[in-house]
Amino acid sequence: GGEEKEKKDNSLKLFGDIRLRAEQDWDSRTFNGTYRDDRFRLRYRFRVGLTYNWGEHISLGTRLRSGIAESLQSPHNNFGHKEFTSVPINLDKVYIKGEYGKLWWWAGKNSFPFWKQNELFWDDDVTPEGIAIGGSFNANGVDIKPKAAYFITNTGNGKFDPRDPTNGMIDGHMLAGQLE
């Protein structure tokens, strides 16, 4: 007999997390490069999301996070910053994902699909928008996991064509592949 694969049924899963931290910030710089005063700050982050398995091969997912939209790398807010204002909430992930056998794909806004050693190259809080595909194969006893992705970053004009220089701004495009 062969191994039985766990069958996915239509199921909804909710998840979330909260992070609280104290942070001493010395010699940091503002966005324009000038030094800011040393500071101590209390920070928080929260995220909430859901995944839904739609049959055996398709799943949908979404996640909301705290943090200002302009800060792709930080979902954190400071306690006491802009007192008595509402907490900024952003759509962090929204995707459709498919799996069939040893192949997978996703489209939308999701986690970085490639292996990375640490966050020096890509921060885990940055969720790219686009499409990704991959698989897992065994060739003569060697496991091979090819992956490819195409991401788009909106830089202001919202046009898909990278050759359109409207107002000197075009969307950034990233085509990537990895053999693991």
Secondary structure, DSSP 8 states (H G I E B T S, - for coil): ---------SEEEEEEEEEEEEEEE-S-B-TTS-B---EEEEEEEEEEEEEEEETTTEEEEEEEEES-TT-TT---EETTTTTT----EEEEEEEEEEEETTEEEEEEE----S--SSTTTS-TT---EEEEEEE-EEETTEEE-EEEEEEEE--SS--S-TT--GGG---EEEEEEEE-
